[in-house]
Amino acid sequence: MHSAVTSPAPDWLVVPDDANDLVPAVWPASVARTSEGELSIGGIAAGALVREYGTPLQVLDEGEVRRRAAATRSAFDAAAEEHGTTARVYYAGKALLNTTIVRWVMDEGLNVDVCTGGELEVALAAGADAGRLGFHGNNKSTAELERAVEVGVGTIIIDSALEIERLAAIVSRTGTMQRVMLRVNSGVHAETHDFLATAHEDQKFGTPLDAAAALVARIREIEGLAFAGLHCHIGSQIFGVAGFRESAGRVLDLHEQLLAGGDVPQLNLGGGFGIAYTRADTPEAIETLAQGIVAAVAEGCAARGIRIPALSFEPGRAIVGNAGVTLYEVGTIKDVALENGSRRYMSVDGGMSDNARPALYGAQFSARLASREGAGEPVLVRVVGKHCESGDIVVDHEYLPDDVVPGDLLAVPATGAYCAPLSSNYNHVPRPPIVAVHDGASRVIVRGETIADLLGRDAGIER
Ligand SMILES: *Cc1c(COP(=O)(O)O)cnc(C)c1O
């Protein structure tokens, strides 16, 4: 029945009974098919969105962002309360940052992390209370640090010995008291289902555990710096609690040692909670993760006979990833014969300029026909972009109905995180708008680029 079974599909991709099916974990909860079979998001049909805003189009479901922000916050609140502490959730702004999303997540009680002066300005432009911002980065400039201190950023996460001195000079000049944490590298690097634990991890972020006590001693000497605790972030798209447990254990050894020299009120264990991009991904509920991670910290503290600190977490992808859906129009279709079957290449009107993750990380995505339900048998498809690069892949492997034709709309789910922020103007393709949908209404939250925008920076054009 399925002619595609001889095709070069990866093992994880099963042939669906119906290539129009919607796997709940990858889509916003509002996604449904209309009575005509069209995909709708936030109560609006894909075709209506495209008629109003064009393609490619980045759609962001406001209700989904808010629901995930609120659920994450209450999951960590509940888990922390159970173990006699508190938990703060910071939205990692680098996943997707604009003033609207900052307002949504802050409304839902989250704090926000930024990692450059530019990200800081977006959060401030949104009217964010600077006291609820965390400032990260392994190379914050003096100007960036001065701005952060001046506006009253709640916590600066110090990454290196050099940064301590850079910040010390600023606070001694301004007479400010700045709350800081120290980012440590626990030697645990988690990715997806596995984690790697070494004595020394070979990467640029943070301070190795065995060098951190001396840096904390130095921070404590500086009058204008208030040491709040340790920070550790072990990676991204992590499933399960094992990596967090291993890392927390190592960081708690240092935390315990630091208690001899003064208070260590907090512990920040970073973000990285995994989401579903395809039907093969099965992330845990946020409640399960929160319970597991906080329990692991509580056990670690009990074993060392120390009080459990106030906890912080920094999810980015888990808040916005599944709230985003990108709509594209199919342009060309060709079947390419391979030794073990054939592959259908389906080109859409965007690509690596609006979603660099497949080219950058080999990331997997999924896709569905959005303009209607297809009637054909599932056929193995590779969705590609319009850029002059053979790695310009949007969805590496997917089964779509074999009657998809040029002019049809495709929807790619789970594009809410790390797509717009990593977008480019490669091949002078304008970046798409970001449109928020909610309860049948839509509005532009970041406008699309125009050709005039693209030409605007070219100093060789007479104006
Ligand atoms: C990127 C990052 C995060 C967020 O990671 P997600 O995988 O999006 O949850 C949190 N903390 C730090 C320090 C980061 O660099």
The ligand as an SDF file (V2000), in Angstrom:
LIG
                    3D

 15 15  0  0  0  0  0  0  0  0999 V2000
   20.1740   29.1680   25.9080 C   0  0  0  0  0  0  0  0  0  0  0  0
   20.1830   29.2540   27.3700 C   0  0  0  0  0  0  0  0  0  0  0  0
   19.0280   28.9120   28.0680 C   0  0  0  0  0  0  0  0  0  0  0  0
   17.7790   28.4020   27.4110 C   0  0  0  0  0  0  0  0  0  0  0  0
   17.9430   27.1870   26.7650 O   0  0  0  0  0  0  0  0  0  0  0  0
   16.6450   26.4350   26.1880 P   0  0  0  0  0  0  0  0  0  0  0  0
   17.2020   25.2180   25.5660 O   0  0  0  0  0  0  0  0  0  0  0  0
   16.0240   27.3410   25.1800 O   0  0  0  0  0  0  0  0  0  0  0  0
   15.7400   26.1860   27.3270 O   0  0  0  0  0  0  0  0  0  0  0  0
   19.0520   29.0670   29.4430 C   0  0  0  0  0  0  0  0  0  0  0  0
   20.1510   29.5240   30.0850 N   0  0  0  0  0  0  0  0  0  0  0  0
   21.2800   29.8530   29.4290 C   0  0  0  0  0  0  0  0  0  0  0  0
   22.4280   30.3540   30.1850 C   0  0  0  0  0  0  0  0  0  0  0  0
   21.3310   29.7280   28.0520 C   0  0  0  0  0  0  0  0  0  0  0  0
   22.4490   30.0480   27.4120 O   0  0  0  0  0  0  0  0  0  0  0  0
  1  2  1  0
  2  3  1  0
  2 14  2  0
  3  4  1  0
  3 10  2  0
  4  5  1  0
  5  6  1  0
  6  7  2  0
  6  8  1  0
  6  9  1  0
 10 11  1  0
 11 12  2  0
 12 13  1  0
 12 14  1  0
 14 15  1  0
M  END
$$$$
